[in-house]
């Protein structure tokens, strides 16, 4: 077998260890070599490694467990990656040692020799035998006291028997495995000494609330530590789908902008509407329906309905304290303002250092943003909790079109892990459900502008006119969503406040989202900074 792999160039000779593989972690020399010479080379090239922008200082093995199949010994290794910038991250890595004839993969960590046996250290997830082992343990709800490992079988897992497994798509920040073509096990690579919100919310929505429009929870893998639970894996049903709602919305938007010239629509003559004005479908002017088409508005209504149902489910448990709705108070306000003012200051620094990368409209908007910084900061500071009559609940936390699957005419909501930039504690703070709605509105805004940017030569209009049409379309999509969302939320006894409070919270949360996005765009694709900058301008009305 010829071995062509990611790490081929790094290691040409085997690492030799005196112990047998089954006693590898009793050997201090192995632990030292594995965490420094081997892992430091391997980990920095992985898609799931989140420290690429920082300088690696050293890797420490903080814990490990051994798990055996009939044929092999595997280890689950918990790593602490320390950075020169004085912070650290924790990762989970299951490892195997395979001889050449047992190897299922070309992706190896390093050639190694344990005792007198030659072979390869590999990521155990690449071995079919290990994937089978995980599935069988979940199906049997195995608990191992000495390893602190807890496998849990969800009530929706009917399969007892392992049939097949394969990787799902390309590896992202987590690794997903499809089992029996019916279930997806997401292995969390970056781990926290706290229950992962994705596991927590998924299990709660399925098993306690019977919420239908998210992939059903079917099992999990956790380590029960004295300091807290560490979630290693979450298994859910595999939902048949036609891709995510981001892809769907881009296709829709292309058709909408195509219609401008096809239907000879005069952009200046299209009727305007106020942002956040609630709109029933029969209140949308016929000229807008003629331009956009009825079906998109109907789909937006469905998405709004599913979002409201998710929030009703997340906010209607009065027994489990992690999920009981709560009011606003001084502590929450201090947390919110500290977070936002820190983030806002960070974005100001980035934009001042990035002006040389911007031109045209992006540069104009950046200057307007800097001129209005006091106004924007004041808006963040003006959060008066004593005037809030609505309630805070656990929310999705990173809600956008990419977190929604299209299933025929319906939608499934997924990925409850929360905002990647936030700490695990911050992701569990109860927040206004309208923060999720604001995230979705920013996603609508992105889909509109991405369509204009990606098809610069396709639509026979000046970019400025397309932006004008896009802003108008945005208001109608928002109005349609809000009408359905608010009506459903209120009929489901979700306390989101009255219209004045709803508008205040939406404006506040959209501004927060757009400021958050600004940092990302300026760092990775400055030309797109127009999108959050335009969003901030629209919401602040300067």
Secondary structure as UniProt FT lines:
FT   TURN            6..10
FT   STRAND          15..17
FT   HELIX           21..26
FT   HELIX           28..33
FT   HELIX           34..38
FT   HELIX           39..43
FT   TURN            44..45
FT   TURN            47..48
FT   TURN            52..53
FT   STRAND          56..68
FT   STRAND          73..83
FT   TURN            84..85
FT   STRAND          88..98
FT   HELIX           100..102
FT   STRAND          108..114
FT   TURN            115..116
FT   STRAND          117..123
FT   HELIX           124..126
FT   HELIX           128..139
FT   TURN            140..141
FT   STRAND          143..144
FT   TURN            145..148
FT   STRAND          149..153
FT   TURN            155..156
FT   STRAND          165..167
FT   STRAND          174..179
FT   TURN            180..182
FT   STRAND          183..188
FT   STRAND          190..191
FT   HELIX           197..203
FT   HELIX           204..208
FT   STRAND          217..224
FT   STRAND          229..237
FT   HELIX           245..262
FT   TURN            263..264
FT   HELIX           267..269
FT   TURN            275..276
FT   HELIX           281..283
FT   HELIX           286..292
FT   HELIX           294..314
FT   TURN            321..323
FT   HELIX           330..354
FT   HELIX           355..357
FT   HELIX           360..371
FT   HELIX           373..381
FT   HELIX           385..387
FT   STRAND          392..393
FT   HELIX           401..403
FT   STRAND          404..407
FT   TURN            408..409
FT   STRAND          410..413
FT   TURN            420..421
FT   HELIX           424..427
FT   HELIX           434..454
FT   TURN            455..458
FT   HELIX           463..491
FT   TURN            492..493
FT   HELIX           499..524
FT   HELIX           526..528
FT   HELIX           529..540
//
